[in-house]
Amino acid sequence: MTKSLPGLLLAASIAVVLATVPWWNNAVLLQFGINAVQLAVMAQAWNIIGGYTGSPSFGNSTFYGLGTYGTAITMVQFHQSFGLGLGVGALLAVIVALLVGIPILRLRGPYFAIATLGLAATVGAIFANLPIAGENIGLVLPLTRDEPLFYELSLGVLVLVTLTVLFIDRSRFGLGLIAIREDEDAAAVTGVNTTLFKVTALAISAFFTALVGGIHAYWITFVDPSSSFDPRLNVNMVIMAVFGGPGTVLGPVVGAFILSTISEVLASSISTAASLLFGIVIVLAVLFMPKGLVDLGYGFRRLGWRYFTETVRQYRL
């Protein structure tokens, strides 16, 4: 606890600074901030199931989409408040996570990844044929220009999900998840209810992912199946969490902010080659720091430049 106190204080200070962004009167920075913070929430939420449990989920876009549609349908079709819509979307995502989690989380490795990827496509197809969801056309939400509100809401969810991850990291529940990640059979032998632990982790991940989905829906005032259940969202979550350091408290947040910034700078300065150069950054990161930036920080302090050669030797790259 004492060793991690400086890091927690630094994180709290950064959060306070980030909270002042709407006061800077910079519309471009504010829009970038909303997008970056929301990506950080998604990466951190994925970290709960993918980083701590070690389950390679590619289905979190399902919960994101349920959050967007839960909010949109509540506001547009039932003329209820945004707050109620957020709650409906989050509840819907948690219910689906609990229902599908028990059968899907019995699968392991690539089979689990394929099943979760198929789940996103299936749920997206269902909403594309529901009249109440606007079918393929989607729904248009009430227009609002209060971007500081969306930024502060997104930042609040990021703080909440990070505190949740901090609690998990220091709890017996978190130890159980880590035991499952390292060796699920051994964890079960020692008395860990692996199915219950994994389903709980999936439900928590779904809750936060759906919250940010609902906020995003009201921010852009439009939802449709292709964007709400976009599989590229899963890819972004995984890349950002892995880049920062999966299974750590702050790694996914750091990874999301850094990669969002790199992507934005490349897109604005050399738009034609932005995707290529961004891909090169990801490849180099995977090659030379496969455990993420957090592990790089610890390893570099201990080994210096030898960290990279040791990493290449360890993972036979």
C-alpha positions in Angstrom: 0.0 0.0 0.0 2.8 2.4 0.9 4.7 1.7 -2.3 1.7 2.4 -4.5 0.7 5.6 -2.7 2.8 7.9 -4.9 1.2 6.4 -8.0 -2.3 6.8 -6.6 -1.6 10.4 -5.7 -0.2 11.1 -9.1 -3.3 9.5 -10.7 -5.6 11.6 -8.5 -3.7 14.8 -9.4 -4.1 14.0 -13.1 -7.8 13.3 -12.7 -8.2 16.7 -11.1 -6.3 18.4 -14.0 -8.4 16.5 -16.5 -11.6 17.7 -14.8 -10.6 21.3 -15.7 -10.5 20.7 -19.4 -14.0 22.2 -20.1 -12.8 25.5 -18.6 -10.0 25.8 -21.2 -12.5 27.0 -23.9 -11.0 24.8 -26.5 -13.7 23.0 -28.5 -11.3 20.7 -30.4 -9.5 19.6 -27.2 -12.8 19.0 -25.5 -14.1 16.8 -28.3 -10.8 14.9 -28.3 -11.0 14.6 -24.6 -14.5 13.1 -24.7 -13.4 10.5 -27.2 -10.2 9.6 -25.4 -11.8 9.3 -22.0 -14.6 7.1 -23.4 -12.0 4.8 -25.0 -10.2 4.7 -21.7 -13.4 3.6 -20.0 -13.8 0.8 -22.5 -10.2 -0.3 -22.2 -10.5 -0.3 -18.4 -13.8 -2.2 -18.5 -12.3 -4.8 -20.9 -9.3 -5.1 -18.5 -11.6 -6.6 -15.8 -12.5 -9.6 -17.9 -9.6 -9.7 -20.3 -6.7 -8.5 -18.1 -7.5 -10.0 -14.7 -9.4 -13.1 -15.7 -7.4 -13.7 -18.9 -10.5 -14.4 -21.0 -9.9 -12.9 -24.5 -13.3 -11.3 -24.8 -14.2 -9.8 -28.2 -17.8 -9.3 -27.2 -17.7 -6.1 -25.2 -19.1 -4.2 -28.2 -22.3 -6.2 -27.5 -22.6 -4.4 -24.1 -21.6 -1.1 -25.6 -24.4 -1.5 -28.2 -26.9 -2.5 -25.6 -26.0 0.7 -23.6 -26.5 2.9 -26.7 -29.8 1.3 -27.6 -31.1 1.1 -24.1 -30.5 4.8 -23.7 -31.9 5.7 -27.1 -35.0 3.6 -26.9 -35.8 4.9 -23.4 -35.4 8.5 -24.5 -36.9 8.4 -28.0 -39.6 5.8 -27.8 -40.7 6.2 -24.2 -39.8 9.9 -23.8 -37.9 9.4 -20.6 -34.9 11.1 -19.2 -31.3 10.6 -20.1 -30.4 9.3 -16.6 -33.2 6.7 -16.8 -32.0 5.7 -20.2 -28.4 5.2 -18.9 -29.8 3.0 -16.2 -31.9 0.9 -18.6 -29.0 0.4 -20.9 -26.6 -0.6 -18.1 -29.2 -3.0 -16.6 -29.9 -4.6 -20.0 -26.2 -5.2 -20.6 -25.7 -6.8 -17.1 -28.7 -9.1 -17.7 -27.4 -10.2 -21.0 -23.9 -10.7 -19.5 -25.4 -12.9 -16.8 -27.5 -14.9 -19.2 -24.8 -15.6 -21.8 -21.9 -15.6 -19.4 -22.6 -19.0 -17.9 -22.5 -21.0 -21.1 -19.9 -18.9 -23.0 -17.5 -18.6 -20.1 -17.2 -22.3 -19.9 -15.3 -22.1 -23.2 -11.6 -21.3 -23.1 -9.0 -19.6 -25.4 -9.9 -19.1 -29.0 -13.3 -20.8 -28.6 -14.3 -18.2 -26.1 -13.0 -15.4 -28.3 -15.0 -16.7 -31.3 -18.1 -17.1 -29.2 -18.0 -13.6 -27.9 -17.3 -12.2 -31.4 -20.3 -14.1 -32.7 -22.4 -12.7 -29.8 -21.8 -9.1 -30.9 -22.8 -10.0 -34.5 -26.0 -11.8 -33.4 -27.2 -9.1 -31.0 -26.5 -6.4 -33.7 -28.6 -8.4 -36.2 -31.5 -8.6 -33.7 -31.6 -4.9 -33.2 -31.3 -4.3 -36.9 -34.7 -6.0 -37.2 -36.5 -4.5 -34.2 -39.1 -1.8 -35.1 -38.7 -0.2 -31.6 -35.0 0.2 -32.3 -35.5 1.8 -35.7 -34.4 -1.4 -37.5 -31.4 -0.7 -39.9 -32.1 3.1 -40.0 -31.5 3.6 -36.3 -32.7 6.2 -33.9 -32.1 10.0 -33.6 -31.9 11.2 -30.0 -32.8 14.7 -28.8 -30.1 17.3 -29.8 -28.0 18.8 -27.1 -24.9 21.0 -27.2 -23.7 20.5 -23.6 -20.4 18.9 -24.4 -18.8 19.8 -21.0 -21.6 17.6 -19.5 -20.6 14.6 -21.7 -16.9 15.1 -20.9 -17.5 15.3 -17.1 -19.9 12.3 -17.2 -17.3 10.2 -19.2 -14.5 11.3 -16.8 -16.7 10.4 -13.8 -17.3 6.9 -15.2 -13.6 6.5 -15.9 -12.8 7.4 -12.3 -15.5 5.0 -11.0 -14.3 2.1 -13.2 -10.7 2.7 -12.2 -11.6 2.7 -8.5 -13.5 -0.5 -9.1 -10.4 -2.1 -10.7 -8.3 -0.8 -7.8 -10.7 -2.6 -5.4 -10.6 -5.8 -7.5 -6.8 -5.6 -7.6 -6.6 -5.6 -3.8 -9.5 -8.0 -3.0 -9.8 -11.7 -2.6 -12.1 -11.6 -5.7 -9.2 -10.1 -7.7 -6.9 -12.8 -6.4 -9.4 -15.4 -7.6 -9.5 -13.8 -11.0 -5.7 -13.8 -11.2 -5.6 -17.4 -10.2 -8.0 -18.3 -13.0 -5.9 -16.4 -15.4 -2.7 -18.2 -14.4 -4.3 -21.7 -14.2 -8.0 -22.2 -14.2 -7.9 -25.9 -13.2 -5.6 -25.2 -10.3 -7.8 -22.3 -9.2 -10.8 -24.6 -9.2 -9.0 -27.2 -7.1 -8.1 -24.6 -4.5 -11.8 -23.8 -4.1 -12.4 -20.9 -6.5 -15.8 -21.0 -8.1 -14.4 -20.2 -11.5 -17.7 -19.8 -13.3 -19.1 -17.5 -10.7 -16.0 -15.4 -10.6 -15.8 -15.0 -14.4 -19.5 -14.3 -14.8 -19.2 -11.6 -12.1 -16.2 -10.0 -13.9 -18.1 -10.1 -17.2 -21.2 -8.4 -15.6 -19.0 -5.6 -14.1 -17.3 -5.1 -17.4 -20.6 -5.0 -19.2 -22.0 -2.4 -16.8 -19.3 0.1 -17.4 -19.1 -0.5 -21.1 -22.8 0.1 -21.4 -22.6 3.3 -19.4 -20.1 4.8 -21.7 -22.1 3.5 -24.7 -25.2 5.4 -23.4 -23.2 8.6 -22.9 -21.8 8.3 -26.4 -25.2 7.8 -27.9 -26.6 11.0 -26.4 -23.4 12.9 -27.3 -23.7 12.1 -31.0 -27.5 12.0 -30.9 -27.7 9.0 -33.2 -27.5 5.2 -33.0 -27.6 2.4 -35.6 -26.6 -1.3 -35.5 -23.4 -1.0 -37.6 -21.8 1.6 -35.4 -23.2 0.5 -32.0 -22.1 -3.1 -32.4 -19.0 -2.3 -34.5 -16.4 -5.1 -34.0 -13.6 -2.5 -34.3 -14.6 -1.3 -30.9 -13.4 -4.6 -29.5 -10.1 -4.3 -31.3 -9.6 -0.8 -29.9 -10.3 -1.9 -26.3 -7.9 -4.8 -26.5 -5.1 -2.9 -28.2 -5.3 0.0 -25.7 -5.4 -2.3 -22.7 -2.6 -4.5 -23.9 -0.5 -1.5 -24.9 -0.8 0.0 -21.4 -0.6 -3.2 -19.4 -3.4 -5.7 -19.0 -4.1 -6.8 -15.5 -2.9 -3.6 -13.9 -4.8 -0.7 -12.4 -3.7 2.2 -14.5 -2.2 0.5 -17.6 -5.3 0.5 -19.8 -6.0 4.1 -19.0 -2.5 5.2 -19.9 -2.5 3.1 -23.0 -5.8 4.6 -24.2 -4.7 8.2 -23.7 -1.3 7.6 -25.4 -2.7 5.7 -28.4 -5.6 8.2 -28.8 -3.1 11.1 -28.8 -0.8 9.3 -31.3 -3.8 8.5 -33.6 -5.1 12.1 -33.4 -1.6 13.6 -34.2 -1.0 11.2 -37.1 -4.5 11.8 -38.5 -4.2 15.6 -38.4 -0.6 15.8 -39.7 -0.2 13.0 -42.2 -3.7 11.7 -42.7 -2.9 9.6 -45.8 -0.4 7.4 -43.9 -1.9 7.7 -40.4 -3.3 4.1 -40.3 0.0 2.6 -41.5 2.1 4.4 -39.0 -0.3 3.8 -36.2 -0.1 0.1 -37.1 3.7 0.2 -37.0 3.5 1.7 -33.5 1.3 -1.2 -32.3 3.6 -3.8 -33.9 6.7 -2.3 -32.3 4.9 -2.1 -28.9 3.9 -5.8 -29.1 7.4 -6.8 -30.1 9.4 -4.9 -27.5 7.0 -4.6 -24.6 4.5 -7.4 -24.8 3.3 -6.8 -21.2 2.6 -3.2 -21.8 3.9 0.2 -20.7 3.5 -0.5 -17.0 5.8 -3.6 -17.2 8.2 -1.5 -19.3 8.4 1.1 -16.6 9.3 -1.5 -13.9 11.6 -3.5 -16.1 13.5 -0.5 -17.4 14.2 0.8 -13.9 15.5 -2.7 -13.0 17.4 -3.7 -16.2 17.9 -0.5 -18.2 18.2 -1.0 -21.9 18.7 -4.7 -21.3 15.0 -4.9 -20.7 14.4 -5.0 -24.4 16.9 -7.8 -25.2 15.6 -9.8 -22.2 12.1 -9.4 -23.4 13.0 -10.5 -26.9 14.8 -13.5 -25.5 12.1 -14.5 -23.1 9.3 -14.4 -25.7 11.6 -15.7 -28.5 10.7 -12.8 -30.7 
